Amino acid sequence: MNRLPPLNALVAFRAVMETGSLVAAASKLSITASAVSHRLKALEDHLGLELFERRSRAVFPTAAAYRYSAEISEAFDRIASATRAVETVGNRDTLSIHCSNCFASNWLLKRVLAFGDLNEDLSTIVSCVESDGLDPENGQFDLYFRHGGDLPDGYDSLPIGHERVRPLISPLLLEKIGYPRKPADLLDAPMVVCSQAPVSWEDWLLQAGVRDVAIRESFVCDQGVVALEAARQGFGVVLASGILSAELESMGQLVPLFPEYQMEGAGYHLMWREKRREEDKIAKFCNWLERQLESGDALARANLKVVGELEIAQ
């Protein structure tokens, strides 16, 4: 088993990397600058390499220091997150779930609230930390909602549904610009463009038979939750998944256009480690969600009425 460095040396190292000096790090840790220096030396001795160049009374990080700092920062962040969580819920059992911001805001949270009403002895933590580098193998979360992708070894899953992507517009903007009669008319409308969208405007317009595509971007963002909110407020027409827009449609805040040209995207699924499926908290949530989906998931159903070419939420 590898011997870990002294924790106080790691804390001192991180403080120096964050503040840029021994004095500032010492002030942050409420110790002397000399003590910080001794801890840095202990860490260097443990690692067998130089982390800082020392010039007069100043220290300058080496390339190795920057690499090491980047690697251990995530560990410190996880310790801080775990500390906040245990301080918040104490000895109550917790169910931790990971998903994207957009999925949490537009699909998951209302279901977590409904689940919590039936399981008051269980606290639920929803994390939307960026998924780059997130490794389900480390067991950081109990459950993961995933969009597309292969199922990791040792995991099982519950399909949530495949997204069907089509244009959506706010009633306010629809009244202002009028209902487009054909997909090509959207080229004259303001558009919300999201870099994380499951389908690009160019691809959707091409499959709808539109050539010489020139997008009129009125609002550009990199988060699906922001794109839907921008469309709701009337910034422009947005391409979005029906799974994520169902609630806004059911409330009449977004109206689908040209549903006959919807494109199918990737599927959403809930996944968990196979060996943990029978754990009480995981079994409770998975069984509850499966029953909801089998019954049609009343929370997801939008009461839609088709009037000619336009679907209007009642």
Backbone torsions as a table, in degrees:
resi	resn	phi	psi	omega
1	MET	NA	131.8	-178.7
2	ASN	-69.2	139.6	179.1
3	ARG	-82.3	125.8	-179.4
4	LEU	-80.1	150.6	176.2
5	PRO	-66.5	159.1	175.5
6	PRO	-59.4	134.3	-176.5
7	LEU	-62.1	-39.3	-178.4
8	ASN	-66.5	-28.4	176.6
9	ALA	-70.9	-39.1	177.3
10	LEU	-65.3	-41.3	179.2
11	VAL	-62.4	-43.4	178.9
12	ALA	-64.1	-42.5	178.5
13	PHE	-59.6	-46.8	-179.3
14	ARG	-64.3	-38.7	-180.0
15	ALA	-63.7	-40.8	178.5
16	VAL	-66.3	-41.9	178.9
17	MET	-64.1	-34.2	-178.8
18	GLU	-78.1	-37.6	-174.2
19	THR	-96.2	-26.1	177.4
20	GLY	90.5	-0.7	179.9
21	SER	-155.2	159.1	177.4
22	LEU	-66.7	-40.6	-176.8
23	VAL	-65.3	-46.2	-179.2
24	ALA	-66.0	-38.7	177.9
25	ALA	-65.1	-41.1	178.5
26	ALA	-61.6	-42.2	178.5
27	SER	-63.2	-40.6	179.9
28	LYS	-65.0	-36.4	-176.7
29	LEU	-93.6	-4.9	-178.8
30	SER	60.6	42.6	174.1
31	ILE	-133.8	179.5	-180.0
32	THR	-84.9	158.5	176.9
33	ALA	-62.2	-34.2	178.2
34	SER	-63.5	-39.2	178.4
35	ALA	-65.2	-39.8	177.0
36	VAL	-61.0	-45.3	-179.2
37	SER	-60.4	-42.4	179.3
38	HIS	-63.4	-38.1	179.7
39	ARG	-68.7	-37.2	176.5
40	LEU	-63.5	-41.0	179.4
41	LYS	-64.8	-39.0	178.3
42	ALA	-62.9	-38.6	178.9
43	LEU	-67.9	-42.2	178.3
44	GLU	-62.8	-40.5	178.1
45	ASP	-63.4	-39.4	-179.9
46	HIS	-64.9	-42.4	-176.7
47	LEU	-81.3	-23.4	-178.9
48	GLY	76.4	27.6	177.7
49	LEU	-152.4	162.2	-178.2
50	GLU	-87.6	125.8	179.0
51	LEU	-99.0	-21.5	-177.3
52	PHE	-138.3	143.3	167.8
53	GLU	-91.1	131.4	-177.9
54	ARG	-105.0	120.4	179.5
55	ARG	-129.0	116.4	-173.3
56	SER	55.3	-118.5	-178.9
57	ARG	-108.0	11.6	-179.1
58	ALA	-106.7	156.7	176.5
59	VAL	-124.7	144.4	-178.0
60	PHE	-129.2	122.1	-176.8
61	PRO	-62.3	141.5	173.1
62	THR	-86.2	174.3	177.3
63	ALA	-60.5	-37.8	178.8
64	ALA	-62.7	-36.5	179.5
65	ALA	-63.9	-43.1	-180.0
66	TYR	-64.7	-41.0	178.8
67	ARG	-64.7	-45.0	-177.8
68	TYR	-65.0	-40.3	179.8
69	SER	-62.0	-42.8	179.8
70	ALA	-63.0	-37.3	-178.2
71	GLU	-70.9	-41.5	-175.0
72	ILE	-86.0	-13.5	-179.0
73	SER	-60.9	-40.5	-180.0
74	GLU	-62.9	-37.8	178.7
75	ALA	-64.3	-43.3	177.6
76	PHE	-63.7	-40.0	179.0
77	ASP	-63.0	-38.7	179.2
78	ARG	-68.1	-38.2	176.3
79	ILE	-62.8	-42.9	179.0
80	ALA	-63.2	-41.9	179.5
81	SER	-65.2	-43.0	179.2
82	ALA	-64.1	-36.9	179.1
83	THR	-65.1	-45.4	178.5
84	ARG	-61.3	-40.2	-177.8
85	ALA	-65.1	-45.8	-177.1
86	VAL	-70.9	-31.8	175.9
87	GLU	-66.2	-33.3	-176.7
88	THR	-75.8	-44.4	-171.7
89	VAL	-105.1	-8.8	178.1
90	GLY	60.5	-129.4	-176.4
91	ASN	-92.7	3.9	176.9
92	ARG	-68.2	146.3	178.2
93	ASP	-69.6	144.1	-178.0
94	THR	-125.5	145.9	174.5
95	LEU	-114.6	117.3	-178.7
96	SER	-102.5	132.6	-175.3
97	ILE	-128.3	136.6	174.6
98	HIS	-113.9	137.7	175.1
99	CYS	-161.4	178.7	178.2
100	SER	-80.2	162.1	177.6
101	ASN	-57.2	-46.8	-175.9
102	CYS	-65.2	-41.9	179.9
103	PHE	-65.5	-40.1	178.9
104	ALA	-62.5	-49.0	-174.9
105	SER	-68.7	-39.2	-170.0
106	ASN	-104.4	-5.5	179.7
107	TRP	-138.1	-46.9	-166.6
108	LEU	-80.5	-42.8	-167.1
109	LEU	-59.3	-42.0	179.1
110	LYS	-64.7	-32.2	179.0
111	ARG	-73.9	-37.1	175.2
112	VAL	-62.1	-39.5	178.2
113	LEU	-63.1	-44.8	179.1
114	ALA	-65.1	-40.8	177.9
115	PHE	-64.4	-41.6	-179.4
116	GLY	-63.5	-33.3	178.3
117	ASP	-62.7	-27.6	-179.5
118	LEU	-94.9	-9.0	-176.1
119	ASN	-138.2	68.2	-174.2
120	GLU	-69.6	-15.2	178.9
121	ASP	-84.2	0.0	-174.8
122	LEU	-122.1	127.1	175.1
123	SER	-94.2	143.7	-179.5
124	THR	-116.4	129.7	176.4
125	ILE	-113.2	123.2	178.3
126	VAL	-109.2	123.4	179.5
127	SER	-114.9	135.5	178.1
128	CYS	-119.2	29.9	177.8
129	VAL	-56.1	142.3	-179.0
130	GLU	-52.4	137.6	-172.5
131	SER	-81.8	-10.8	178.5
132	ASP	-60.5	121.1	-179.9
133	GLY	85.8	-6.2	179.0
134	LEU	-71.9	125.7	-175.3
135	ASP	-117.8	108.4	178.5
136	PRO	-57.2	-23.1	-177.8
137	GLU	-63.7	-22.4	-178.0
138	ASN	-82.4	-2.9	175.6
139	GLY	65.9	27.1	-177.3
140	GLN	-64.1	-32.4	-178.8
141	PHE	-125.0	155.8	178.1
142	ASP	-75.4	-41.3	-175.6
143	LEU	-134.0	148.1	178.7
144	TYR	-129.5	128.7	168.2
145	PHE	-95.0	121.1	-176.1
146	ARG	-116.2	148.0	175.5
147	HIS	-112.2	107.9	-178.5
148	GLY	67.9	-166.6	177.8
149	GLY	81.5	162.8	179.6
150	ASP	-84.0	152.4	178.1
151	LEU	-78.9	125.2	179.1
152	PRO	-63.0	155.5	176.2
153	ASP	-59.3	138.7	178.0
154	GLY	84.3	7.7	179.9
155	TYR	-116.0	151.0	172.1
156	ASP	-120.0	166.7	-175.2
157	SER	-148.8	161.9	174.8
158	LEU	-121.7	116.2	179.5
159	PRO	-65.5	135.1	177.0
160	ILE	-96.5	-36.3	179.2
161	GLY	148.0	159.1	175.8
162	HIS	-92.0	138.2	179.7
163	GLU	-77.5	144.9	173.8
164	ARG	-120.7	115.4	-169.6
165	VAL	-98.6	129.8	176.1
166	ARG	-153.5	166.4	-178.5
167	PRO	-69.8	145.9	176.8
168	LEU	-132.7	145.1	-177.5
169	ILE	-139.8	148.4	177.1
170	SER	-77.9	147.9	177.5
171	PRO	-56.4	-34.6	-179.5
172	LEU	-63.9	-47.3	179.0
173	LEU	-69.3	-35.4	178.7
174	LEU	-61.9	-40.9	177.9
175	GLU	-66.5	-33.6	-176.9
176	LYS	-73.6	-43.1	-173.7
177	ILE	-102.0	-12.2	-177.8
178	GLY	83.1	158.1	-177.4
179	TYR	-75.2	123.6	178.7
180	PRO	-67.4	134.6	-176.1
181	ARG	-83.6	-25.1	179.6
182	LYS	-145.3	157.0	-176.3
183	PRO	-53.7	-34.9	-178.7
184	ALA	-62.2	-23.9	179.4
185	ASP	-64.4	-21.5	-179.9
186	LEU	-66.9	-19.2	178.5
187	LEU	-64.9	-20.6	178.3
188	ASP	-94.0	-2.9	-178.0
189	ALA	-97.8	151.4	173.3
190	PRO	-66.3	142.2	-175.8
191	MET	-124.7	141.4	170.9
192	VAL	-93.7	123.8	-177.2
193	VAL	-115.4	123.7	179.3
194	CYS	-116.3	125.2	-178.3
195	SER	-66.3	-20.0	-179.9
196	GLN	-97.8	8.8	-178.0
197	ALA	-62.2	143.5	-179.0
198	PRO	-67.8	-24.2	178.9
199	VAL	-136.1	135.9	179.4
200	SER	-81.7	156.1	176.1
201	TRP	-59.6	-39.6	-179.2
202	GLU	-59.7	-45.4	-179.2
203	ASP	-66.8	-41.2	-178.5
204	TRP	-65.4	-44.6	-179.1
205	LEU	-65.0	-38.5	178.9
206	LEU	-63.2	-43.8	-179.5
207	GLN	-72.0	-18.8	175.6
208	ALA	-87.5	5.6	174.7
209	GLY	90.0	12.7	-179.0
210	VAL	-93.5	130.0	177.9
211	ARG	-111.1	169.1	-179.1
212	ASP	51.7	57.0	-175.8
213	VAL	-74.6	126.4	173.9
214	ALA	-133.8	106.6	-173.8
215	ILE	-77.7	133.6	175.0
216	ARG	-97.2	89.2	-176.7
217	GLU	-75.6	123.6	175.1
218	SER	-110.3	-20.5	-179.8
219	PHE	-153.0	128.1	-177.8
220	VAL	-124.6	134.9	179.1
221	CYS	-148.7	175.8	-179.2
222	ASP	-122.3	15.4	179.6
223	GLN	-132.7	131.4	-179.1
224	GLY	-61.6	-36.7	-179.5
225	VAL	-64.6	-35.5	177.7
226	VAL	-71.0	-39.8	179.8
227	ALA	-61.6	-44.4	179.3
228	LEU	-64.7	-40.9	179.4
229	GLU	-66.6	-38.8	177.6
230	ALA	-62.6	-42.2	178.0
231	ALA	-65.0	-41.0	179.6
232	ARG	-60.3	-35.8	-178.9
233	GLN	-83.8	-2.9	174.2
234	GLY	95.1	17.3	179.0
235	PHE	-68.4	-30.4	-178.0
236	GLY	171.1	-177.7	176.9
237	VAL	-83.3	139.1	-177.7
238	VAL	-123.5	149.4	170.1
239	LEU	-95.1	124.5	-176.7
240	ALA	-149.6	160.4	177.9
241	SER	-78.2	136.8	177.4
242	GLY	-62.9	-27.1	177.6
243	ILE	-61.9	-40.3	-175.6
244	LEU	-88.9	-19.8	-177.3
245	SER	-101.4	-1.2	-172.6
246	ALA	-56.5	-42.9	-177.6
247	GLU	-66.4	-43.5	178.4
248	LEU	-64.0	-35.0	177.0
249	GLU	-69.5	-41.6	-178.1
250	SER	-64.2	-28.2	178.4
251	MET	-88.8	0.2	178.5
252	GLY	77.1	15.8	-177.3
253	GLN	-89.9	-18.0	172.6
254	LEU	-137.1	143.3	-177.7
255	VAL	-123.2	128.9	179.3
256	PRO	-74.1	145.0	175.9
257	LEU	-116.3	142.0	175.4
258	PHE	48.7	56.9	179.7
259	PRO	-61.9	-20.6	179.6
260	GLU	-69.2	-14.3	179.4
261	TYR	-107.5	19.1	-179.1
262	GLN	-64.7	146.4	179.7
263	MET	-111.3	139.4	179.4
264	GLU	-85.3	130.6	178.7
265	GLY	-106.4	-157.6	-178.5
266	ALA	-75.1	164.8	179.2
267	GLY	-91.9	154.6	171.2
268	TYR	-101.3	142.8	176.2
269	HIS	-149.5	153.1	174.4
270	LEU	-97.8	132.4	-179.6
271	MET	-130.8	155.5	-178.8
272	TRP	-153.1	161.9	175.5
273	ARG	-67.6	132.4	-178.4
274	GLU	-54.5	-42.3	-175.2
275	LYS	-71.5	-9.4	-178.7
276	ARG	-106.3	2.6	-173.1
277	ARG	-57.8	-32.9	-176.4
278	GLU	-91.7	1.8	172.4
279	GLU	-60.2	138.8	-170.3
280	ASP	-53.6	-49.4	-174.8
281	LYS	-68.0	-37.7	179.3
282	ILE	-71.8	-42.5	178.0
283	ALA	-61.3	-41.8	-179.9
284	LYS	-58.7	-49.0	-176.4
285	PHE	-69.5	-45.7	-178.2
286	CYS	-63.1	-44.0	179.6
287	ASN	-65.0	-41.1	179.7
288	TRP	-64.0	-46.6	-178.0
289	LEU	-66.3	-37.9	178.7
290	GLU	-62.6	-40.5	177.1
291	ARG	-64.2	-39.9	178.2
292	GLN	-61.2	-44.1	-178.7
293	LEU	-68.5	-39.8	179.7
294	GLU	-65.5	-31.5	-179.0
295	SER	-86.9	4.8	178.9
296	GLY	98.5	-5.3	178.1
297	ASP	51.3	80.1	-177.4
298	ALA	-54.3	-29.1	179.6
299	LEU	-68.1	-24.1	-175.6
300	ALA	-95.2	-17.4	-173.3
301	ARG	-74.2	125.6	173.6
302	ALA	-98.0	131.5	-180.0
303	ASN	-82.1	92.1	-172.5
304	LEU	-107.9	140.5	176.7
305	LYS	-121.8	130.8	-179.0
306	VAL	-90.5	124.2	177.8
307	VAL	-123.3	103.8	-176.9
308	GLY	60.5	-123.9	-179.4
309	GLU	-88.3	-8.5	-170.1
310	LEU	-108.1	129.6	172.3
311	GLU	-93.1	119.9	-177.8
312	ILE	-113.8	127.7	178.1
313	ALA	-74.3	131.0	178.4
314	GLN	-88.5	NA	NA
